[in-house]
Amino acid sequence: MIALEGSDGAGKTTQAHLLGEYLSAKGIACVSVREPGGTDLGEAIRNLVLDPAHPEIDPVAELFLFAAARAQLVREVIRPALASGQVVLVERYAHSTVAYQGYGAGIDLGVVDLVNRWATGGIVPDLTIVLDADPATLKSRRGHLVDDRIEQRGLAFQRRVREGYWACAAGDPDRVSLIDATRDEFAVHRDIVARVDTTLADPSATRARS
Ligand code: TYD
């Protein structure tokens, strides 16, 4: 299982698409999903949590909403896909909750960790790629696109999120890898592929682990 992470606008969707094509071309059966989403419940939660019409959503409520979407995705899609031997490629996973709800919104990291364990049922990615970039650079790259509810929190929040990802990488360097996302998309893709190939060469990779 491979997770793509990073700040808003870092290029996860583009890279997930390129990586999915790369794996397919290698004949590797792959299921691509995104968080929050990937199930009917998850997509409904996505609409709720990203909608700027809901400024009242409390950080603790938000933590549980993301966790609910993840719990459903794990049980409905990720666990069965891993059990059938497929590689799962997920855009955002538990590290998003650490970075956004933990470091960004200030929820106790022990609580975030506990909630993540329950939501994932202990399934952790073999490799997490964090697309890393200065939030101000990403903001100017996004131009005048309308911000969703979480993007509206501004640069100070996004800087804390980035630091959260740095902490995740520092805490688990074998499984969490930072990649400079400010370069052109093909250079970023090449770096991702190099790390993914190393992970897939490990015989214990891609299987469900708990
Ligand atoms: P998304 O469209 O996936 O991100 P991007 O804008 O990078 O393409 O939006 C998901 C948003 O939800 C994003 O701002 C990060 C946030 N989020 C959390 O705060 N916690 C989480 O656990 C997850 C999965 C996402």
Residues whose N, C-alpha, C, O or C-beta is under 5 A from the ligand:
A	BS01	TYD	G6 S7 D8 G9 E35 P36 F66 R92 Y93 S96 T97 Y100 I150 E151
